[in-house]
C-alpha cells in the first residue's frame, strides 16, 4: 500500500478567495510566531504540544484574536508541519537522516498552503466542503482511488488554486523488460543504452517572453497595481515552464519504469555543475534531480530496481564494446571511433551503455549492502581505473 497525492484544480468564488486568503495568512502567522520564539528569542524548540498550548493562549489575546475567525485545523497542521521540519533538521545533525537546513520563514508573496484533516473537510457526491469556507468547485480530472486522509489547498504566485488529497493505493508490481542505462545531458535530455535519444521540451519561446515581461516589470513603480499585474504575468510564464517540465518528466519516468526491469543512473553533482555560469541556466531547466526522485518513487512502488552509479565512474572514457580506455574528452566531441575495435559511438549512448554495465555489476555483500565489482572486458580494462590526462590515443574523433 502506497501513500500518494492526487492534485486537482480549484475554482473558488470571490468570497471564498477572501476566506482562503485569511486562512493562508493565519497559517503563515502561526508558523512565523512559533519560529520567532525558537530562533529570535533563543529559547529553543520545545515540541508540538507546547507550541499548541501557546497558540490556544494567543487566540485569547487582543492582538491575535482574529485567529479564531478561520478554522483551527489548518493552524494546528501548520504547527505539526513545523514540528516535522525540526525533527528532520535534528535527525540530520545527529546523522540519523539526510542533512537539511533549519525551518525557514514563510513569505507573504510566495506559494501559500493550508492543510485540512478529515475534521476540516468532507467529500459528498463529488463536492468538496472546507470548514468555514463552504463548498468549492473542483475540476475532477480523475477519480480518487480511495477515501482521502488530508486535503491541502494551495495558491501559487500565478493565482492558480489547487487541492491535493493524500490517499492509499495498492500498486501492482510490474514484470518483464530489459535493463537500461540513462546518460543525462543538455542537447539531448537523456541517451538510453538502447540507442534512443530523448529530446527535452523547447523552452526558448517561453524564456524570450519571460525576459520581455521582466523588463516591463522592472519599469513599474513599486507598490502600484500595474506592477502587481506585471508580476503576475511573469509568474504565469514561469508556471508554464514548470508545468511543461513536470509533465515531461512524469511521462518519461512512467515509461521507463513500465518498460525496463532495472534502471541505472549516474550520480550527478548538480549543485557543483550549476556553478559554471555558462551552463547554469540550461542545467537548471532540465530537472535532472526531479527525474531521479520520480524514478526512485515509481520504481519502489512497482517493484523495479533503480541503481545509481558512482559519479567518478569514467563512463564517457571507455569503449562499451571492447573496454578500451581512451581518456578524457572535451564537451565538443560528440562522436567517437574506437581504433581498437573500429566501432563508431555516439558519446552519450556509449556512456549510457557503460552506466548500465556498471549498474549490472553491483551486487550485495553478506549484510545486504551494495558493493561494486570490476566490469570484465576483453582488454582487461575496468570502469574503476584512474582517470587519464593529456593526449587521447586509440580513438578517432569524427
N, C-alpha and C positions, 0 to 999 in steps of 0.2 A: 504494500500500500504506500503510495507516494503522495506527498502534500504538494499541490500545485496551486498556481494563481491563474484565475480566469479574469481578463480585463474587458470592460465594456465602456462605451461612450455614454456619458450622461448629458442630458439637456434640461437643466433646471430653469425655472421661470425667474423673472427678475427678483421677486420676493424671496424665492429660495436661494438665489445667489447672494442676497444680502445676509440671509441666515447662515449660509455656508461661510461667508467671509467673516462673520462674528465667531463662528466655531473655529475656523483656522487661526484667527487672531488669539483666541483664548488658549488653544493648544500651544501656540508659539510662546505666549507669555508664561504659561505654566512651565514649559521646558526651560526657558531662559531664567526664570526666577529660581528654579531648583539648581540650575547650573551656576548662577551667580553666587548663591550661598556656598557652594562647594569650592568654587575657584577664586572668586574675588575676596571672600571673607577668610579664605584659608582654613576653613573648619574641616573640610574633607567630606567625602561621601559616606553617609551612614545608612544607606539601604532604601528600598522602596517603601517599606512600612512607615518609616519616619517622614519621608517626603510626602506620603499620602496624608498623614496627620497634619502636617504643616499646610497642605492645600486646603483641607477642611477648615482649619482655623483662619486661613487667609480669606475665605469666602464670607466670613462673618465680619470682616473689617470693612470700613467705608471705601478704601482705595481699591479693593478687589471684589467688591460686592457684585459687580457686573459679570463675574464668572458664573454666577447662578443662572444667568439668562440662557445659557446653552446647556446641552446635555452633559451630564457628568461623565459619561462613558469615554468620549474622546480625550478628555483631560486626564483621566486616570490611565488610559492607554499610553498617553504621552510620557507619563512617569515610568510606566513599565518598559517602554522603549529606551528611555534614558538609563534605566537600571541594566538592561541588556547591553547597552553600549559600554557602560562602565565595567561590567563583568568581562566583556571581551577585551577591553583595554588592560585590565588587571591580569587576565589569563595570559595575554601576550607578554607582559612584563615578567611573569613567572615561568615562561617557557612552556605553558600548557596549551598554547594555540598560536596562530599566526599573529605577528606583531601588527598593531594598528594604533593610530593616534587617539587621544582622548576625545570625548564628545565635543562638538563644536556648537557655536551659537546658531540659532535659527534666524534667517533673514526675512524681512518683510517682502522683498521683491523677488524672492526665489520660488521654487516649487513648494506648494502648500499641501498638507495632508492631514486627514483626520480619520482615525481608525475606530470602527464601531464593532463591538462584540454582539453576540446573539441577543443580549438585553437591549441593544440600541438600534436594531434594525429588524425588519421582517420581510419575507417574500411570500406574497399570496397572489395566485393567479397571474404570475408574471409581472407583478407590480412591486417596486421597491419602496419601502417606507422607512425613513430615517427619523430618529427621535428628535422632536422639537423642530423638524423641518418639513415633514409631510411626505406625500408620495411624489417621487421624482421619476421623470421619464427616462427610460433606459433603452438603448438600441441593442436588442438581444441578437448578436451576430452568430451565436452558437448556444447550444443547451448546456446547462450545468450538469456535470456527471453525478453529483451528489449534493446533499444539503450543505451549504456553506457554513463555515465556522465564524469568519470575520468578514467585514466589508470595509475597505479603505477607500475613501473618497479623496481625489487629488485634483488640483488645478495647476497647470503649467504656466510659464510666463507668456505663452501664446494665447491664454484664455480658454483652453480646452479642459473640460471636466471629464474625469474617468472614475469608474469604480472597479476595484479588483477584489474578487472573492477568493478566500483560501478554502480549498476543497480537498477531499481524499479521493484518490482514483487508483484502481488496480490496473497496473500496466502489464501487458503480455510480453514475455521475453521473445526476442527475435532470434532466428536461426538462419544459417547459411551465409554465403558471401565470402569473399576473399579478403585478406589483409590489404591495407592501403597505407601509404605514407603521404604526408602532406608537407610541401615546402611553401611557406607563405612569402609573398612578395608584394611589390607595388605595381609594376607593369601588368603582370597577371596576379590577381589576388592569391590564387593558390594553384600550384602544379601538383598533380597527383602522380603516384607511381605507376598508374595505369597508362600514363601518357596524355591524359586530358588536362587542359588548361582552363581554369575558371576565371572569367573576367569580372572585375569589380564594377559596381554601378558608376556611371559617369556623373560626378558631382560638379563638373566645371560650370555648367549653366547656372546652377543654384549659387555657386561661390561668387560668380560675377554679380548676380542680383544682390547677394549679401553685401558685397563691397560697395555697391551703389547705395543700398539702403543705409549702411553705416555712415557713409559720407553725408547723407541727408540728416541722419540723427545727430551727427557732430555739429551741425549748424543750428540746431534747435535750441531755444533758450531753456535752461534747466528750470524745472517746475511747471512748465507750460503744458497745456493739453496737447498741443501739436507734437511736443517731444514724447509724450506718453504714447500717442498713436504711432509715431515713427519707431519707438522702442518695441512696440507690439509687432510691427511689420518685420523687424529684424528677428524677433523671437519666432515668428511663424515660419520664416525661411529656414532658421536653424532646426526647427521641429521637423520640417520636411526632409532635411538631410538625415536627421536621426531616425525618422520613420523608414526612409528608404534603406538605410544601413541595417536597421533592426530586422526588417522584412527579409532582406537578402541573406543575412547571417542565419536566421531561423530556418529558411528554406534549404540552405546549403548544409547546415548541421543535421537537419532531419534526413536529408537524402543520404549523407554519409553514414549515419547510424543505421539506416534501413538496409543499405546495400553492402556493408562491409562488416565482417566479424571482428576485426581488430583494426584500430586506427592509431597510427603513430604520428606524433607531432614533435617539433623541435622546441625546446625550452628557450624562447627568445627573451633577451634582455631589453624589453621595450622601453623601460624608463631610461636606459642608457642610450638607446638608439635615437630617441627624440631630442637628445642634446645636440645632435647635428642639425643646425638651423637650416640647412639646405633641404633636408628630408623630413623635418619635424611635422609639418602640416600634412604631407602625404601619408606618413606613417600613422598619425593620429586619426585620419579619416578612415583607415582601413578597419579598425576594430578587431585586431588580432586576439587580444585578450578576451574580448567578449565571445569570439568564436570558441576559444578553448573552454570558457566557462559553460557555454551551451553544450559542447560535446561531452564534457565531464558529467553534466546533469543528465543528458539524454542517454548516454552510454550506461550509466549506473541504473537508470530506470528500466532499460530494455535488455539488460544482461550482456552488453557489448564490452569489449576490452579496449580501454584507451591507455596508451603508453606514451610517456613524454621522454624524449631522447635528450641527453645532456647537451647543453649549448656548446660545449667545447669539442663535440664530435666533428671532425673535418668532413662534413658530408658533401661539400662542394669541391673538395680537393682529391677525391678518389673516383676512379672509373668503376661504375656499378657493374660492368661486365667482367673485367679481369682483376679488379682490385688494385690496379696500378695507381700509385700516388704521384700526382703531378704538382702539388703545392698550391699556394695561394694564387688567386686570380683577381683582377680588377673587376669592378662592377660593370664596366663596359663590355666585358667578354660574355656573350650570351650563348654561343655555340662552340663546341669543342670536339676535335677528333683525337682519339687516343691513338698514339703511334705504336702502342704495343699490340693492341687487338684490332685497330682500324675502325672501331665503331664511332659514329658521329652522335654526340649527345647534345640535347638541349640542356643548358646549365641547370635550370630549375627542375626539370624532370629527372635528371641524373641525381640531383640532391634528394628528391623525394624517394627515389629507389634506394638510396643509401639510408635514408631515415627509416623506411620500413624494414630494411635488413637489420639495422641496429635495434629496432623495436622487437623484432622476432628473436633477436639474440638474448633478450632479457629472460632471466629465469628466477627462481626463488630459492633461497637457502633454507636450512632446516627450521629457522624461526619464522619463515613466511615472508621475509623481506626480499625485495627485488635486488638482484645483482647483475652485473654486466659480464658477458662472456665475449671473448675475442671473436670477430667475424672471420671465418676462414675464407681464403681466396686462393686462387691459383698461383699467385706470386709470393705468398707468404705475408703480404701487407695486411694490416688491420686498420679498422677505423679509429683505433685508440692511439695511433702513433703520434709523435710530437709534430708540431707544425714546422713546415719548411719555409724558408725565405729565399729571396734572391731570384735567380733565373728559374724558368718553368720548363724543365726538359720533359720530353715524352709526349707532348701534345702539339696539335696544330690548331691555332685559333682561326676560325672561319669567319 
